Amino acid sequence: MAADNNAEFALQKSFGIDHGELKGQSRQQSFCLGYELATIDTMLHYEKRSFFKPYHTVNHLRIEAACKGSGRQYKFKVLNDDWGEVHVSPAKK
């Protein structure tokens, strides 16, 4: 079965990299950070229960902006220099 080369892709949300914030990151690392942000952003909008999710600390400001934009309460827990967790409270009904 041939792959569909006509798939359409679109920017869902700005990744906040207009000023070289990902300089020094490989394409694989940049993809990982984008996927991580998209996963958390999706959970903020569709998961109504509380949740926690690990994240790379280099992504902290982008994840914090997504949390602020969601209007939900959240807190961060630093695990080490590379990893943290974001804890998000339930969505208001």
PDB file of N, CA, C and O in Angstrom:
ATOM      1  N   MET A   1       0.847  -1.173   0.000  1.00  0.00           N
ATOM      2  CA  MET A   1       0.000   0.000   0.000  1.00  0.00           C
ATOM      3  C   MET A   1       0.892   1.234   0.000  1.00  0.00           C
ATOM      4  O   MET A   1       1.784   1.351   0.840  1.00  0.00           O
ATOM      5  N   ALA A   2       0.667   2.134  -0.910  1.00  0.00           N
ATOM      6  CA  ALA A   2       1.472   3.349  -1.032  1.00  0.00           C
ATOM      7  C   ALA A   2       1.071   4.373   0.021  1.00  0.00           C
ATOM      8  O   ALA A   2      -0.094   4.470   0.407  1.00  0.00           O
ATOM      9  N   ALA A   3       2.045   5.123   0.469  1.00  0.00           N
ATOM     10  CA  ALA A   3       1.780   6.180   1.442  1.00  0.00           C
ATOM     11  C   ALA A   3       1.065   7.337   0.762  1.00  0.00           C
ATOM     12  O   ALA A   3       1.300   7.617  -0.413  1.00  0.00           O
ATOM     13  N   ASP A   4       0.197   8.004   1.498  1.00  0.00           N
ATOM     14  CA  ASP A   4      -0.516   9.171   0.989  1.00  0.00           C
ATOM     15  C   ASP A   4       0.389  10.384   1.125  1.00  0.00           C
ATOM     16  O   ASP A   4       0.568  10.913   2.222  1.00  0.00           O
ATOM     17  N   ASN A   5       0.958  10.824   0.010  1.00  0.00           N
ATOM     18  CA  ASN A   5       1.855  11.970   0.031  1.00  0.00           C
ATOM     19  C   ASN A   5       1.108  13.289  -0.040  1.00  0.00           C
ATOM     20  O   ASN A   5       1.733  14.349  -0.094  1.00  0.00           O
ATOM     21  N   ASN A   6      -0.210  13.245  -0.041  1.00  0.00           N
ATOM     22  CA  ASN A   6      -1.011  14.453  -0.134  1.00  0.00           C
ATOM     23  C   ASN A   6      -1.611  14.844   1.215  1.00  0.00           C
ATOM     24  O   ASN A   6      -2.540  15.650   1.267  1.00  0.00           O
ATOM     25  N   ALA A   7      -1.095  14.286   2.293  1.00  0.00           N
ATOM     26  CA  ALA A   7      -1.616  14.604   3.620  1.00  0.00           C
ATOM     27  C   ALA A   7      -1.404  16.091   3.905  1.00  0.00           C
ATOM     28  O   ALA A   7      -0.394  16.677   3.515  1.00  0.00           O
ATOM     29  N   GLU A   8      -2.374  16.682   4.590  1.00  0.00           N
ATOM     30  CA  GLU A   8      -2.276  18.099   4.928  1.00  0.00           C
ATOM     31  C   GLU A   8      -1.914  18.251   6.402  1.00  0.00           C
ATOM     32  O   GLU A   8      -2.445  17.552   7.265  1.00  0.00           O
ATOM     33  N   PHE A   9      -1.015  19.161   6.666  1.00  0.00           N
ATOM     34  CA  PHE A   9      -0.583  19.451   8.020  1.00  0.00           C
ATOM     35  C   PHE A   9      -0.762  20.941   8.262  1.00  0.00           C
ATOM     36  O   PHE A   9      -0.663  21.747   7.337  1.00  0.00           O
ATOM     37  N   ALA A  10      -1.024  21.296   9.500  1.00  0.00           N
ATOM     38  CA  ALA A  10      -1.192  22.701   9.842  1.00  0.00           C
ATOM     39  C   ALA A  10      -0.660  22.957  11.247  1.00  0.00           C
ATOM     40  O   ALA A  10      -0.652  22.067  12.097  1.00  0.00           O
ATOM     41  N   LEU A  11      -0.222  24.172  11.471  1.00  0.00           N
ATOM     42  CA  LEU A  11       0.249  24.561  12.784  1.00  0.00           C
ATOM     43  C   LEU A  11      -0.947  24.695  13.709  1.00  0.00           C
ATOM     44  O   LEU A  11      -1.853  25.486  13.447  1.00  0.00           O
ATOM     45  N   GLN A  12      -0.954  23.927  14.787  1.00  0.00           N
ATOM     46  CA  GLN A  12      -2.047  23.974  15.747  1.00  0.00           C
ATOM     47  C   GLN A  12      -1.851  25.097  16.756  1.00  0.00           C
ATOM     48  O   GLN A  12      -2.811  25.754  17.159  1.00  0.00           O
ATOM     49  N   LYS A  13      -0.615  25.311  17.157  1.00  0.00           N
ATOM     50  CA  LYS A  13      -0.292  26.322  18.157  1.00  0.00           C
ATOM     51  C   LYS A  13       1.168  26.698  17.979  1.00  0.00           C
ATOM     52  O   LYS A  13       2.003  25.848  17.672  1.00  0.00           O
ATOM     53  N   SER A  14       1.468  27.961  18.172  1.00  0.00           N
ATOM     54  CA  SER A  14       2.847  28.407  18.031  1.00  0.00           C
ATOM     55  C   SER A  14       3.734  27.681  19.033  1.00  0.00           C
ATOM     56  O   SER A  14       3.355  27.499  20.191  1.00  0.00           O
ATOM     57  N   PHE A  15       4.887  27.278  18.594  1.00  0.00           N
ATOM     58  CA  PHE A  15       5.829  26.573  19.446  1.00  0.00           C
ATOM     59  C   PHE A  15       6.726  27.548  20.206  1.00  0.00           C
ATOM     60  O   PHE A  15       7.486  27.140  21.084  1.00  0.00           O
ATOM     61  N   GLY A  16       6.640  28.844  19.868  1.00  0.00           N
ATOM     62  CA  GLY A  16       7.425  29.846  20.580  1.00  0.00           C
ATOM     63  C   GLY A  16       8.913  29.761  20.308  1.00  0.00           C
ATOM     64  O   GLY A  16       9.721  29.814  21.235  1.00  0.00           O
ATOM     65  N   ILE A  17       9.282  29.628  19.041  1.00  0.00           N
ATOM     66  CA  ILE A  17      10.699  29.500  18.708  1.00  0.00           C
ATOM     67  C   ILE A  17      11.135  30.589  17.733  1.00  0.00           C
ATOM     68  O   ILE A  17      12.027  30.367  16.914  1.00  0.00           O
ATOM     69  N   ASP A  18      10.524  31.745  17.813  1.00  0.00           N
ATOM     70  CA  ASP A  18      10.820  32.824  16.880  1.00  0.00           C
ATOM     71  C   ASP A  18      12.175  33.484  17.110  1.00  0.00           C
ATOM     72  O   ASP A  18      12.675  34.177  16.225  1.00  0.00           O
ATOM     73  N   HIS A  19      12.765  33.287  18.256  1.00  0.00           N
ATOM     74  CA  HIS A  19      14.017  33.964  18.598  1.00  0.00           C
ATOM     75  C   HIS A  19      15.146  32.979  18.882  1.00  0.00           C
ATOM     76  O   HIS A  19      16.010  33.238  19.720  1.00  0.00           O
ATOM     77  N   GLY A  20      15.133  31.857  18.186  1.00  0.00           N
ATOM     78  CA  GLY A  20      16.215  30.888  18.305  1.00  0.00           C
ATOM     79  C   GLY A  20      16.220  30.071  19.581  1.00  0.00           C
ATOM     80  O   GLY A  20      17.267  29.568  19.988  1.00  0.00           O
ATOM     81  N   GLU A  21      15.061  29.928  20.223  1.00  0.00           N
ATOM     82  CA  GLU A  21      15.003  29.201  21.491  1.00  0.00           C
ATOM     83  C   GLU A  21      15.441  27.749  21.388  1.00  0.00           C
ATOM     84  O   GLU A  21      15.860  27.159  22.384  1.00  0.00           O
ATOM     85  N   LEU A  22      15.353  27.172  20.218  1.00  0.00           N
ATOM     86  CA  LEU A  22      15.758  25.767  20.064  1.00  0.00           C
ATOM     87  C   LEU A  22      17.134  25.624  19.427  1.00  0.00           C
ATOM     88  O   LEU A  22      17.522  24.528  19.022  1.00  0.00           O
ATOM     89  N   LYS A  23      17.867  26.717  19.338  1.00  0.00           N
ATOM     90  CA  LYS A  23      19.211  26.656  18.770  1.00  0.00           C
ATOM     91  C   LYS A  23      20.046  25.677  19.579  1.00  0.00           C
ATOM     92  O   LYS A  23      20.064  25.736  20.809  1.00  0.00           O
ATOM     93  N   GLY A  24      20.718  24.803  18.910  1.00  0.00           N
ATOM     94  CA  GLY A  24      21.532  23.796  19.584  1.00  0.00           C
ATOM     95  C   GLY A  24      20.804  22.480  19.796  1.00  0.00           C
ATOM     96  O   GLY A  24      21.427  21.479  20.150  1.00  0.00           O
ATOM     97  N   GLN A  25      19.479  22.467  19.582  1.00  0.00           N
ATOM     98  CA  GLN A  25      18.706  21.229  19.707  1.00  0.00           C
ATOM     99  C   GLN A  25      18.701  20.512  18.355  1.00  0.00           C
ATOM    100  O   GLN A  25      18.598  21.157  17.312  1.00  0.00           O
ATOM    101  N   SER A  26      18.810  19.214  18.370  1.00  0.00           N
ATOM    102  CA  SER A  26      18.726  18.451  17.119  1.00  0.00           C
ATOM    103  C   SER A  26      17.288  18.435  16.616  1.00  0.00           C
ATOM    104  O   SER A  26      16.370  18.795  17.352  1.00  0.00           O
ATOM    105  N   ARG A  27      17.090  18.028  15.394  1.00  0.00           N
ATOM    106  CA  ARG A  27      15.723  17.898  14.858  1.00  0.00           C
ATOM    107  C   ARG A  27      14.910  16.909  15.677  1.00  0.00           C
ATOM    108  O   ARG A  27      13.718  17.114  15.910  1.00  0.00           O
ATOM    109  N   GLN A  28      15.561  15.833  16.115  1.00  0.00           N
ATOM    110  CA  GLN A  28      14.871  14.827  16.922  1.00  0.00           C
ATOM    111  C   GLN A  28      14.452  15.404  18.275  1.00  0.00           C
ATOM    112  O   GLN A  28      13.339  15.157  18.740  1.00  0.00           O
ATOM    113  N   GLN A  29      15.341  16.168  18.902  1.00  0.00           N
ATOM    114  CA  GLN A  29      15.010  16.788  20.183  1.00  0.00           C
ATOM    115  C   GLN A  29      13.882  17.814  20.009  1.00  0.00           C
ATOM    116  O   GLN A  29      12.968  17.883  20.831  1.00  0.00           O
ATOM    117  N   SER A  30      13.952  18.592  18.955  1.00  0.00           N
ATOM    118  CA  SER A  30      12.907  19.586  18.688  1.00  0.00           C
ATOM    119  C   SER A  30      11.562  18.911  18.456  1.00  0.00           C
ATOM    120  O   SER A  30      10.536  19.382  18.945  1.00  0.00           O
ATOM    121  N   PHE A  31      11.565  17.811  17.712  1.00  0.00           N
ATOM    122  CA  PHE A  31      10.326  17.060  17.489  1.00  0.00           C
ATOM    123  C   PHE A  31       9.765  16.558  18.817  1.00  0.00           C
ATOM    124  O   PHE A  31       8.568  16.674  19.080  1.00  0.00           O
ATOM    125  N   CYS A  32      10.633  16.007  19.642  1.00  0.00           N
ATOM    126  CA  CYS A  32      10.224  15.476  20.943  1.00  0.00           C
ATOM    127  C   CYS A  32       9.598  16.574  21.801  1.00  0.00           C
ATOM    128  O   CYS A  32       8.562  16.349  22.427  1.00  0.00           O
ATOM    129  N   LEU A  33      10.207  17.744  21.837  1.00  0.00           N
ATOM    130  CA  LEU A  33       9.677  18.856  22.624  1.00  0.00           C
ATOM    131  C   LEU A  33       8.329  19.324  22.079  1.00  0.00           C
ATOM    132  O   LEU A  33       7.425  19.646  22.850  1.00  0.00           O
ATOM    133  N   GLY A  34       8.195  19.362  20.763  1.00  0.00           N
ATOM    134  CA  GLY A  34       6.920  19.745  20.157  1.00  0.00           C
ATOM    135  C   GLY A  34       5.827  18.740  20.450  1.00  0.00           C
ATOM    136  O   GLY A  34       4.692  19.117  20.743  1.00  0.00           O
ATOM    137  N   TYR A  35       6.163  17.461  20.371  1.00  0.00           N
ATOM    138  CA  TYR A  35       5.192  16.410  20.676  1.00  0.00           C
ATOM    139  C   TYR A  35       4.775  16.473  22.138  1.00  0.00           C
ATOM    140  O   TYR A  35       3.599  16.321  22.466  1.00  0.00           O
ATOM    141  N   GLU A  36       5.746  16.697  23.009  1.00  0.00           N
ATOM    142  CA  GLU A  36       5.475  16.802  24.441  1.00  0.00           C
ATOM    143  C   GLU A  36       4.515  17.968  24.714  1.00  0.00           C
ATOM    144  O   GLU A  36       3.547  17.812  25.458  1.00  0.00           O
ATOM    145  N   LEU A  37       4.778  19.111  24.124  1.00  0.00           N
ATOM    146  CA  LEU A  37       3.910  20.274  24.305  1.00  0.00           C
ATOM    147  C   LEU A  37       2.516  20.009  23.742  1.00  0.00           C
ATOM    148  O   LEU A  37       1.518  20.345  24.379  1.00  0.00           O
ATOM    149  N   ALA A  38       2.439  19.416  22.568  1.00  0.00           N
ATOM    150  CA  ALA A  38       1.131  19.120  21.961  1.00  0.00           C
ATOM    151  C   ALA A  38       0.326  18.143  22.810  1.00  0.00           C
ATOM    152  O   ALA A  38      -0.890  18.287  22.938  1.00  0.00           O
ATOM    153  N   THR A  39       0.995  17.157  23.387  1.00  0.00           N
ATOM    154  CA  THR A  39       0.316  16.182  24.241  1.00  0.00           C
ATOM    155  C   THR A  39      -0.274  16.858  25.471  1.00  0.00           C
ATOM    156  O   THR A  39      -1.437  16.636  25.811  1.00  0.00           O
ATOM    157  N   ILE A  40       0.523  17.674  26.130  1.00  0.00           N
ATOM    158  CA  ILE A  40       0.041  18.360  27.329  1.00  0.00           C
ATOM    159  C   ILE A  40      -1.054  19.353  26.975  1.00  0.00           C
ATOM    160  O   ILE A  40      -2.052  19.446  27.689  1.00  0.00           O
ATOM    161  N   ASP A  41      -0.888  20.094  25.893  1.00  0.00           N
ATOM    162  CA  ASP A  41      -1.905  21.058  25.467  1.00  0.00           C
ATOM    163  C   ASP A  41      -3.231  20.361  25.167  1.00  0.00           C
ATOM    164  O   ASP A  41      -4.294  20.864  25.530  1.00  0.00           O
ATOM    165  N   THR A  42      -3.172  19.216  24.512  1.00  0.00           N
ATOM    166  CA  THR A  42      -4.386  18.442  24.213  1.00  0.00           C
ATOM    167  C   THR A  42      -5.046  17.967  25.498  1.00  0.00           C
ATOM    168  O   THR A  42      -6.267  18.045  25.635  1.00  0.00           O
ATOM    169  N   MET A  43      -4.251  17.478  26.438  1.00  0.00           N
ATOM    170  CA  MET A  43      -4.811  17.028  27.719  1.00  0.00           C
ATOM    171  C   MET A  43      -5.462  18.182  28.472  1.00  0.00           C
ATOM    172  O   MET A  43      -6.497  17.997  29.112  1.00  0.00           O
ATOM    173  N   LEU A  44      -4.868  19.367  28.402  1.00  0.00           N
ATOM    174  CA  LEU A  44      -5.448  20.536  29.066  1.00  0.00           C
ATOM    175  C   LEU A  44      -6.843  20.855  28.538  1.00  0.00           C
ATOM    176  O   LEU A  44      -7.702  21.325  29.283  1.00  0.00           O
ATOM    177  N   HIS A  45      -7.062  20.602  27.267  1.00  0.00           N
ATOM    178  CA  HIS A  45      -8.350  20.929  26.659  1.00  0.00           C
ATOM    179  C   HIS A  45      -9.377  19.806  26.729  1.00  0.00           C
ATOM    180  O   HIS A  45     -10.576  20.077  26.797  1.00  0.00           O
ATOM    181  N   TYR A  46      -8.933  18.558  26.714  1.00  0.00           N
ATOM    182  CA  TYR A  46      -9.890  17.449  26.616  1.00  0.00           C
ATOM    183  C   TYR A  46      -9.988  16.561  27.854  1.00  0.00           C
ATOM    184  O   TYR A  46     -11.010  15.907  28.061  1.00  0.00           O
ATOM    185  N   GLU A  47      -8.947  16.527  28.676  1.00  0.00           N
ATOM    186  CA  GLU A  47      -8.975  15.701  29.884  1.00  0.00           C
ATOM    187  C   GLU A  47      -9.547  16.556  31.008  1.00  0.00           C
ATOM    188  O   GLU A  47      -8.907  17.508  31.456  1.00  0.00           O
ATOM    189  N   LYS A  48     -10.727  16.224  31.455  1.00  0.00           N
ATOM    190  CA  LYS A  48     -11.414  17.028  32.468  1.00  0.00           C
ATOM    191  C   LYS A  48     -10.980  16.680  33.888  1.00  0.00           C
ATOM    192  O   LYS A  48     -11.138  17.487  34.804  1.00  0.00           O
ATOM    193  N   ARG A  49     -10.436  15.490  34.068  1.00  0.00           N
ATOM    194  CA  ARG A  49      -9.950  15.087  35.394  1.00  0.00           C
ATOM    195  C   ARG A  49      -8.565  15.684  35.634  1.00  0.00           C
ATOM    196  O   ARG A  49      -7.923  16.185  34.711  1.00  0.00           O
ATOM    197  N   SER A  50      -8.120  15.622  36.882  1.00  0.00           N
ATOM    198  CA  SER A  50      -6.762  16.072  37.167  1.00  0.00           C
ATOM    199  C   SER A  50      -5.777  15.091  36.526  1.00  0.00           C
ATOM    200  O   SER A  50      -6.106  13.927  36.297  1.00  0.00           O
ATOM    201  N   PHE A  51      -4.595  15.565  36.249  1.00  0.00           N
ATOM    202  CA  PHE A  51      -3.562  14.695  35.674  1.00  0.00           C
ATOM    203  C   PHE A  51      -2.183  15.262  35.991  1.00  0.00           C
ATOM    204  O   PHE A  51      -2.043  16.434  36.339  1.00  0.00           O
ATOM    205  N   PHE A  52      -1.176  14.416  35.865  1.00  0.00           N
ATOM    206  CA  PHE A  52       0.206  14.893  35.919  1.00  0.00           C
ATOM    207  C   PHE A  52       0.945  14.256  34.762  1.00  0.00           C
ATOM    208  O   PHE A  52       0.627  13.151  34.321  1.00  0.00           O
ATOM    209  N   LYS A  53       1.938  14.981  34.286  1.00  0.00           N
ATOM    210  CA  LYS A  53       2.674  14.537  33.111  1.00  0.00           C
ATOM    211  C   LYS A  53       4.131  14.965  33.254  1.00  0.00           C
ATOM    212  O   LYS A  53       4.405  16.115  33.597  1.00  0.00           O
ATOM    213  N   PRO A  54       5.063  14.058  32.997  1.00  0.00           N
ATOM    214  CA  PRO A  54       6.476  14.455  33.000  1.00  0.00           C
ATOM    215  C   PRO A  54       6.780  15.306  31.766  1.00  0.00           C
ATOM    216  O   PRO A  54       6.113  15.189  30.738  1.00  0.00           O
ATOM    217  N   TYR A  55       7.787  16.154  31.884  1.00  0.00           N
ATOM    218  CA  TYR A  55       8.194  16.985  30.752  1.00  0.00           C
ATOM    219  C   TYR A  55       9.684  17.296  30.869  1.00  0.00           C
ATOM    220  O   TYR A  55      10.268  17.206  31.949  1.00  0.00           O
ATOM    221  N   HIS A  56      10.282  17.659  29.750  1.00  0.00           N
ATOM    222  CA  HIS A  56      11.681  18.084  29.734  1.00  0.00           C
ATOM    223  C   HIS A  56      11.741  19.533  30.232  1.00  0.00           C
ATOM    224  O   HIS A  56      10.960  20.371  29.781  1.00  0.00           O
ATOM    225  N   THR A  57      12.649  19.831  31.145  1.00  0.00           N
ATOM    226  CA  THR A  57      12.701  21.165  31.738  1.00  0.00           C
ATOM    227  C   THR A  57      12.977  22.259  30.702  1.00  0.00           C
ATOM    228  O   THR A  57      12.598  23.411  30.911  1.00  0.00           O
ATOM    229  N   VAL A  58      13.623  21.920  29.606  1.00  0.00           N
ATOM    230  CA  VAL A  58      13.856  22.914  28.552  1.00  0.00           C
ATOM    231  C   VAL A  58      12.530  23.381  27.936  1.00  0.00           C
ATOM    232  O   VAL A  58      12.489  24.415  27.271  1.00  0.00           O
ATOM    233  N   ASN A  59      11.473  22.641  28.150  1.00  0.00           N
ATOM    234  CA  ASN A  59      10.137  22.953  27.631  1.00  0.00           C
ATOM    235  C   ASN A  59       9.281  23.697  28.664  1.00  0.00           C
ATOM    236  O   ASN A  59       8.113  23.983  28.399  1.00  0.00           O
ATOM    237  N   HIS A  60       9.835  24.007  29.817  1.00  0.00           N
ATOM    238  CA  HIS A  60       9.060  24.551  30.933  1.00  0.00           C
ATOM    239  C   HIS A  60       8.239  25.792  30.555  1.00  0.00           C
ATOM    240  O   HIS A  60       7.038  25.830  30.819  1.00  0.00           O
ATOM    241  N   LEU A  61       8.853  26.788  29.954  1.00  0.00           N
ATOM    242  CA  LEU A  61       8.140  28.034  29.658  1.00  0.00           C
ATOM    243  C   LEU A  61       6.992  27.823  28.674  1.00  0.00           C
ATOM    244  O   LEU A  61       5.935  28.438  28.814  1.00  0.00           O
ATOM    245  N   ARG A  62       7.191  26.968  27.695  1.00  0.00           N
ATOM    246  CA  ARG A  62       6.120  26.687  26.719  1.00  0.00           C
ATOM    247  C   ARG A  62       4.967  25.949  27.395  1.00  0.00           C
ATOM    248  O   ARG A  62       3.801  26.236  27.123  1.00  0.00           O
ATOM    249  N   ILE A  63       5.286  25.006  28.270  1.00  0.00           N
ATOM    250  CA  ILE A  63       4.235  24.256  28.977  1.00  0.00           C
ATOM    251  C   ILE A  63       3.520  25.163  29.973  1.00  0.00           C
ATOM    252  O   ILE A  63       2.304  25.069  30.138  1.00  0.00           O
ATOM    253  N   GLU A  64       4.260  26.030  30.627  1.00  0.00           N
ATOM    254  CA  GLU A  64       3.625  26.973  31.543  1.00  0.00           C
ATOM    255  C   GLU A  64       2.666  27.899  30.799  1.00  0.00           C
ATOM    256  O   GLU A  64       1.579  28.189  31.300  1.00  0.00           O
ATOM    257  N   ALA A  65       3.048  28.363  29.617  1.00  0.00           N
ATOM    258  CA  ALA A  65       2.168  29.223  28.820  1.00  0.00           C
ATOM    259  C   ALA A  65       0.897  28.474  28.422  1.00  0.00           C
ATOM    260  O   ALA A  65      -0.191  29.049  28.440  1.00  0.00           O
ATOM    261  N   ALA A  66       1.026  27.195  28.063  1.00  0.00           N
ATOM    262  CA  ALA A  66      -0.156  26.394  27.708  1.00  0.00           C
ATOM    263  C   ALA A  66      -1.073  26.239  28.916  1.00  0.00           C
ATOM    264  O   ALA A  66      -2.294  26.326  28.788  1.00  0.00           O
ATOM    265  N   CYS A  67      -0.488  26.011  30.083  1.00  0.00           N
ATOM    266  CA  CYS A  67      -1.289  25.866  31.309  1.00  0.00           C
ATOM    267  C   CYS A  67      -2.012  27.165  31.643  1.00  0.00           C
ATOM    268  O   CYS A  67      -3.197  27.147  31.976  1.00  0.00           O
ATOM    269  N   LYS A  68      -1.313  28.284  31.558  1.00  0.00           N
ATOM    270  CA  LYS A  68      -1.934  29.586  31.817  1.00  0.00           C
ATOM    271  C   LYS A  68      -3.085  29.824  30.855  1.00  0.00           C
ATOM    272  O   LYS A  68      -4.156  30.278  31.259  1.00  0.00           O
ATOM    273  N   GLY A  69      -2.866  29.518  29.583  1.00  0.00           N
ATOM    274  CA  GLY A  69      -3.894  29.728  28.565  1.00  0.00           C
ATOM    275  C   GLY A  69      -5.124  28.866  28.753  1.00  0.00           C
ATOM    276  O   GLY A  69      -6.203  29.210  28.269  1.00  0.00           O
ATOM    277  N   SER A  70      -4.978  27.751  29.447  1.00  0.00           N
ATOM    278  CA  SER A  70      -6.109  26.845  29.644  1.00  0.00           C
ATOM    279  C   SER A  70      -7.048  27.327  30.743  1.00  0.00           C
ATOM    280  O   SER A  70      -8.212  26.927  30.790  1.00  0.00           O
ATOM    281  N   GLY A  71      -6.543  28.188  31.625  1.00  0.00           N
ATOM    282  CA  GLY A  71      -7.349  28.660  32.739  1.00  0.00           C
ATOM    283  C   GLY A  71      -7.444  27.676  33.895  1.00  0.00           C
ATOM    284  O   GLY A  71      -8.154  27.935  34.867  1.00  0.00           O
ATOM    285  N   ARG A  72      -6.751  26.567  33.807  1.00  0.00           N
ATOM    286  CA  ARG A  72      -6.770  25.562  34.879  1.00  0.00           C
ATOM    287  C   ARG A  72      -5.646  25.823  35.866  1.00  0.00           C
ATOM    288  O   ARG A  72      -4.623  26.410  35.515  1.00  0.00           O
ATOM    289  N   GLN A  73      -5.841  25.381  37.108  1.00  0.00           N
ATOM    290  CA  GLN A  73      -4.790  25.504  38.105  1.00  0.00           C
ATOM    291  C   GLN A  73      -3.758  24.411  37.866  1.00  0.00           C
ATOM    292  O   GLN A  73      -4.098  23.299  37.463  1.00  0.00           O
ATOM    293  N   TYR A  74      -2.514  24.735  38.115  1.00  0.00           N
ATOM    294  CA  TYR A  74      -1.414  23.800  37.864  1.00  0.00           C
ATOM    295  C   TYR A  74      -0.261  24.119  38.796  1.00  0.00           C
ATOM    296  O   TYR A  74      -0.179  25.209  39.361  1.00  0.00           O
ATOM    297  N   LYS A  75       0.616  23.157  38.943  1.00  0.00           N
ATOM    298  CA  LYS A  75       1.869  23.385  39.671  1.00  0.00           C
ATOM    299  C   LYS A  75       2.932  22.484  39.064  1.00  0.00           C
ATOM    300  O   LYS A  75       2.637  21.445  38.472  1.00  0.00           O
ATOM    301  N   PHE A  76       4.158  22.906  39.226  1.00  0.00           N
ATOM    302  CA  PHE A  76       5.288  22.165  38.689  1.00  0.00           C
ATOM    303  C   PHE A  76       6.101  21.549  39.814  1.00  0.00           C
ATOM    304  O   PHE A  76       6.220  22.114  40.901  1.00  0.00           O
ATOM    305  N   LYS A  77       6.653  20.392  39.535  1.00  0.00           N
ATOM    306  CA  LYS A  77       7.557  19.717  40.461  1.00  0.00           C
ATOM    307  C   LYS A  77       8.831  19.401  39.675  1.00  0.00           C
ATOM    308  O   LYS A  77       8.786  18.694  38.668  1.00  0.00           O
ATOM    309  N   VAL A  78       9.949  19.920  40.132  1.00  0.00           N
ATOM    310  CA  VAL A  78      11.231  19.654  39.477  1.00  0.00           C
ATOM    311  C   VAL A  78      11.761  18.327  39.991  1.00  0.00           C
ATOM    312  O   VAL A  78      11.883  18.123  41.199  1.00  0.00           O
ATOM    313  N   LEU A  79      12.076  17.428  39.073  1.00  0.00           N
ATOM    314  CA  LEU A  79      12.602  16.114  39.450  1.00  0.00           C
ATOM    315  C   LEU A  79      14.127  16.100  39.433  1.00  0.00           C
ATOM    316  O   LEU A  79      14.761  15.523  40.317  1.00  0.00           O
ATOM    317  N   ASN A  80      14.712  16.741  38.420  1.00  0.00           N
ATOM    318  CA  ASN A  80      16.170  16.896  38.324  1.00  0.00           C
ATOM    319  C   ASN A  80      16.443  17.963  37.265  1.00  0.00           C
ATOM    320  O   ASN A  80      15.518  18.656  36.839  1.00  0.00           O
ATOM    321  N   ASP A  81      17.694  18.105  36.835  1.00  0.00           N
ATOM    322  CA  ASP A  81      18.019  19.146  35.856  1.00  0.00           C
ATOM    323  C   ASP A  81      17.320  18.956  34.517  1.00  0.00           C
ATOM    324  O   ASP A  81      17.098  19.931  33.800  1.00  0.00           O
ATOM    325  N   ASP A  82      16.973  17.740  34.171  1.00  0.00           N
ATOM    326  CA  ASP A  82      16.388  17.446  32.861  1.00  0.00           C
ATOM    327  C   ASP A  82      14.884  17.242  32.870  1.00  0.00           C
ATOM    328  O   ASP A  82      14.230  17.468  31.852  1.00  0.00           O
ATOM    329  N   TRP A  83      14.322  16.823  33.989  1.00  0.00           N
ATOM    330  CA  TRP A  83      12.915  16.426  34.037  1.00  0.00           C
ATOM    331  C   TRP A  83      12.135  17.142  35.124  1.00  0.00           C
ATOM    332  O   TRP A  83      12.662  17.477  36.185  1.00  0.00           O
ATOM    333  N   GLY A  84      10.868  17.365  34.828  1.00  0.00           N
ATOM    334  CA  GLY A  84       9.924  17.895  35.804  1.00  0.00           C
ATOM    335  C   GLY A  84       8.580  17.230  35.565  1.00  0.00           C
ATOM    336  O   GLY A  84       8.412  16.459  34.620  1.00  0.00           O
ATOM    337  N   GLU A  85       7.625  17.540  36.434  1.00  0.00           N
ATOM    338  CA  GLU A  85       6.247  17.076  36.260  1.00  0.00           C
ATOM    339  C   GLU A  85       5.336  18.283  36.375  1.00  0.00           C
ATOM    340  O   GLU A  85       5.562  19.172  37.196  1.00  0.00           O
ATOM    341  N   VAL A  86       4.312  18.304  35.548  1.00  0.00           N
ATOM    342  CA  VAL A  86       3.270  19.302  35.694  1.00  0.00           C
ATOM    343  C   VAL A  86       2.049  18.588  36.259  1.00  0.00           C
ATOM    344  O   VAL A  86       1.635  17.543  35.757  1.00  0.00           O
ATOM    345  N   HIS A  87       1.485  19.167  37.304  1.00  0.00           N
ATOM    346  CA  HIS A  87       0.274  18.627  37.953  1.00  0.00           C
ATOM    347  C   HIS A  87      -0.851  19.614  37.671  1.00  0.00           C
ATOM    348  O   HIS A  87      -0.746  20.793  38.007  1.00  0.00           O
ATOM    349  N   VAL A  88      -1.915  19.135  37.059  1.00  0.00           N
ATOM    350  CA  VAL A  88      -3.022  19.986  36.653  1.00  0.00           C
ATOM    351  C   VAL A  88      -4.286  19.551  37.395  1.00  0.00           C
ATOM    352  O   VAL A  88      -4.608  18.364  37.457  1.00  0.00           O
ATOM    353  N   SER A  89      -4.994  20.531  37.955  1.00  0.00           N
ATOM    354  CA  SER A  89      -6.217  20.240  38.700  1.00  0.00           C
ATOM    355  C   SER A  89      -7.375  19.978  37.737  1.00  0.00           C
ATOM    356  O   SER A  89      -7.266  20.283  36.550  1.00  0.00           O
ATOM    357  N   PRO A  90      -8.480  19.418  38.230  1.00  0.00           N
ATOM    358  CA  PRO A  90      -9.627  19.139  37.359  1.00  0.00           C
ATOM    359  C   PRO A  90     -10.168  20.417  36.725  1.00  0.00           C
ATOM    360  O   PRO A  90     -10.055  21.505  37.291  1.00  0.00           O
ATOM    361  N   ALA A  91     -10.747  20.268  35.564  1.00  0.00           N
ATOM    362  CA  ALA A  91     -11.370  21.401  34.886  1.00  0.00           C
ATOM    363  C   ALA A  91     -12.635  21.810  35.634  1.00  0.00           C
ATOM    364  O   ALA A  91     -13.333  20.970  36.202  1.00  0.00           O
ATOM    365  N   LYS A  92     -12.917  23.096  35.626  1.00  0.00           N
ATOM    366  CA  LYS A  92     -14.147  23.568  36.264  1.00  0.00           C
ATOM    367  C   LYS A  92     -15.333  23.161  35.420  1.00  0.00           C
ATOM    368  O   LYS A  92     -15.268  23.157  34.191  1.00  0.00           O
ATOM    369  N   LYS A  93     -16.424  22.816  36.095  1.00  0.00           N
ATOM    370  CA  LYS A  93     -17.618  22.339  35.386  1.00  0.00           C
ATOM    371  C   LYS A  93     -18.466  23.476  34.920  1.00  0.00           C
ATOM    372  O   LYS A  93     -19.509  23.256  34.306  1.00  0.00           O
TER     373      LYS A  93
END
